[in-house]
């Protein structure tokens, strides 16, 4: 049985005080279920990681980073290594979020390097995949997602691949208010799980958690997360308000 996993990606939002207050509210509001019935992670901007980690240190709420660099150290101005993230209390890290791919320009090869670096550095990567609106309309969803999954997991043996969570986020549904229907999301999640089974084996595929992301709210989360292959949510805007995010967490149980 896969334990649901709900993560809140704050993106480039919050300040130190608001971030700490939100983290405390999430930890307090999920105290009866976080860790036992659902895994919860908060993913704030780099500059607030340490403060947020300290705010939830006595809870079962984990902390993740929005990105990571693929070198351990060196002359890489502005980058953050896996070791640095571990040092400030991170457990998870996003790799290949659509905004990194389509705004910053990261390709599958860079995303794959980051997945490897995260695992080798003791972090749990959340590999983000998903198609553009034009790609869905052209019937290319499976081809795009297949390429991103295969290239994102390239070079990982089964033991390392087991550390990965995959987040399916159709790009057209991120921050737009549009959401894939539960059936659309389930179809892609099932496709990803079948692909992981082909790449590795049925046991690993059955254990791997696959989140859905894309305008998830407390109102639509229960129906989405009730589908058999949807194991949680990677939440954007709705994770910035404690009542809304807590509603999503509760709907995962």
C-alpha positions in Angstrom: 0.0 0.0 0.0 1.5 3.3 -1.1 1.3 6.1 1.5 0.0 9.3 0.0 2.5 12.1 -0.3 1.4 15.8 -0.5 4.0 18.5 -1.1 3.6 22.2 -1.2 5.8 24.1 -3.7 5.9 27.7 -2.6 7.8 28.8 -5.7 9.0 32.4 -5.5 6.6 33.5 -2.8 6.6 34.3 1.0 8.9 36.1 3.3 10.7 34.8 6.3 8.0 35.6 8.9 5.0 34.5 6.7 6.8 31.3 5.7 7.5 30.3 9.3 4.0 31.1 10.4 2.6 29.0 7.5 4.9 26.1 8.3 3.9 26.1 11.9 0.2 26.2 10.9 0.7 23.2 8.6 2.6 21.2 11.2 -0.1 21.9 13.8 -3.0 21.3 11.5 -1.7 17.9 10.3 -0.3 16.6 13.5 -2.8 13.7 13.8 -2.1 12.4 10.3 1.3 13.5 9.0 3.8 10.7 9.0 1.3 8.1 10.0 -1.3 8.3 7.2 0.2 10.8 4.8 3.7 12.2 4.1 3.8 16.0 4.0 6.6 18.2 2.7 7.0 22.0 2.4 9.1 23.3 -0.4 10.0 26.9 0.2 12.5 29.2 -1.6 16.2 28.5 -0.8 16.6 31.5 1.5 13.8 30.3 3.8 14.7 26.6 4.0 16.6 26.7 7.3 13.9 28.8 9.0 11.1 26.6 7.8 13.0 23.4 8.7 13.4 24.8 12.2 9.7 25.6 12.4 8.7 22.0 11.7 11.5 20.2 13.4 9.3 18.7 16.1 6.7 17.5 13.6 6.4 14.9 10.9 6.4 17.6 8.2 9.4 17.3 6.0 11.2 20.1 4.0 12.3 20.0 0.4 14.1 22.3 -2.0 12.9 23.6 -5.4 16.1 22.8 -7.2 19.6 21.4 -6.8 22.9 21.6 -8.7 24.6 18.4 -9.8 28.1 19.1 -8.4 29.1 18.6 -4.8 31.0 21.9 -4.6 33.1 24.3 -6.6 33.0 27.6 -8.6 29.3 27.5 -9.5 28.1 30.9 -8.4 24.4 31.0 -7.4 24.0 27.2 -7.3 23.2 25.0 -4.3 24.6 21.5 -3.8 22.9 18.4 -2.4 25.1 18.5 0.7 24.1 22.1 1.4 20.5 21.2 1.2 21.0 18.2 3.5 22.9 20.5 5.9 19.9 22.8 6.4 17.4 20.0 6.9 16.1 19.1 3.4 14.8 15.6 2.7 13.3 16.1 -0.7 14.2 18.1 -3.8 12.3 18.9 -7.0 14.0 17.9 -10.3 12.8 19.1 -13.6 9.8 21.2 -12.6 8.1 22.6 -15.7 9.1 26.1 -14.8 12.7 25.0 -14.7 12.3 23.2 -18.1 10.3 25.8 -19.9 11.2 29.1 -18.3 14.9 28.5 -17.2 15.6 26.1 -20.1 16.7 22.9 -18.5 16.7 19.8 -20.7 16.3 16.2 -19.9 20.1 15.6 -19.6 20.4 18.3 -16.9 17.4 17.0 -15.1 18.9 13.5 -15.1 22.1 14.8 -13.6 20.2 16.5 -10.8 18.3 13.3 -10.0 21.5 11.4 -9.8 23.1 14.1 -7.6 20.2 14.2 -5.3 20.1 10.5 -4.7 23.9 10.3 -4.3 23.7 13.2 -1.8 21.1 11.5 0.3 18.0 13.5 -0.9 14.8 12.1 -2.3 14.1 13.5 -5.7 10.6 14.4 -7.0 11.0 14.1 -10.8 8.5 16.4 -12.5 7.1 15.5 -15.9 4.2 16.8 -18.1 3.1 18.0 -21.5 2.4 21.4 -22.9 -1.2 22.3 -24.1 0.0 22.1 -27.7 1.4 18.7 -27.1 -1.8 17.3 -25.6 -3.8 18.7 -28.4 -1.5 17.0 -30.9 -1.9 13.7 -29.1 1.7 13.7 -27.9 1.1 13.4 -24.1 2.4 9.8 -23.8 5.4 10.4 -26.1 6.4 13.5 -24.1 5.9 12.0 -20.7 7.6 8.8 -21.8 10.7 10.6 -22.9 10.8 12.7 -19.7 10.5 9.7 -17.5 13.0 7.5 -19.4 15.6 10.3 -19.6 14.9 11.4 -16.0 15.5 7.9 -14.6 18.4 7.0 -17.1 21.3 5.3 -15.4 19.5 4.6 -12.2 19.4 1.0 -11.0 16.3 -0.3 -9.2 17.6 0.5 -5.8 18.2 4.2 -6.7 15.0 4.5 -8.7 13.1 3.4 -5.7 14.1 6.7 -4.0 12.3 8.7 -6.7 8.8 10.1 -6.6 7.3 11.1 -10.0 5.1 14.1 -10.2 2.9 14.3 -13.3 2.1 18.0 -13.9 0.5 18.8 -17.2 2.0 22.2 -18.0 -1.3 23.6 -19.2 -2.8 23.1 -15.8 -0.1 24.7 -13.6 -1.2 28.1 -12.2 -3.9 28.4 -14.9 -6.9 27.3 -12.9 -7.3 24.5 -15.4 -7.1 21.0 -14.0 -6.9 17.6 -15.7 -10.0 15.6 -15.1 -9.6 12.8 -12.6 -9.9 10.4 -15.6 -7.3 12.2 -17.7 -4.9 12.3 -14.7 -5.5 8.6 -13.9 -4.8 7.6 -17.5 -1.4 9.3 -17.5 -0.5 8.0 -14.0 -1.3 4.5 -15.0 0.8 4.9 -18.2 3.7 6.1 -16.1 3.4 3.2 -13.7 3.3 0.7 -16.6 6.4 2.3 -18.1 8.3 2.1 -14.8 7.3 -1.6 -14.7 8.8 -2.1 -18.2 11.9 -0.2 -17.3 12.4 -2.0 -14.0 9.8 -4.4 -12.6 6.3 -4.6 -11.4 7.3 -4.6 -7.7 9.1 -1.2 -8.1 6.4 0.2 -10.2 3.8 -0.8 -7.6 5.7 0.9 -4.8 6.6 4.1 -6.6 4.5 7.1 -5.7 3.2 9.3 -8.5 1.8 12.6 -7.5 -0.5 14.8 -9.5 0.1 18.6 -9.8 -1.8 21.3 -11.6 -4.2 23.7 -10.0 -5.0 21.2 -7.2 -7.3 22.7 -4.6 -9.1 21.4 -1.5 -12.3 21.3 -3.6 -11.0 19.0 -6.3 -8.3 17.0 -4.5 -10.4 14.3 -3.0 -11.7 13.2 -6.4 -8.2 13.4 -8.0 -6.5 11.6 -5.1 -9.1 8.9 -5.0 -8.0 7.5 -8.3 -6.0 4.2 -7.9 -2.7 5.4 -9.5 -2.7 8.9 -8.0 -0.6 8.8 -4.8 -0.8 12.4 -3.7 -0.3 15.9 -5.0 2.4 18.5 -5.7 0.6 21.7 -4.9 1.4 25.2 -6.0 -0.7 28.2 -5.1 -3.0 26.3 -2.8 -0.1 25.5 -0.6 0.4 29.1 0.4 -2.8 29.2 2.5 -2.9 26.9 5.5 -6.6 26.0 5.5 -6.5 25.2 1.8 -3.4 23.1 2.0 -4.6 21.3 5.1 -7.8 20.4 3.2 -5.7 18.8 0.5 -3.7 16.9 3.0 -6.8 15.6 4.7 -8.3 14.5 1.4 -5.4 12.2 0.8 -6.2 10.1 3.8 
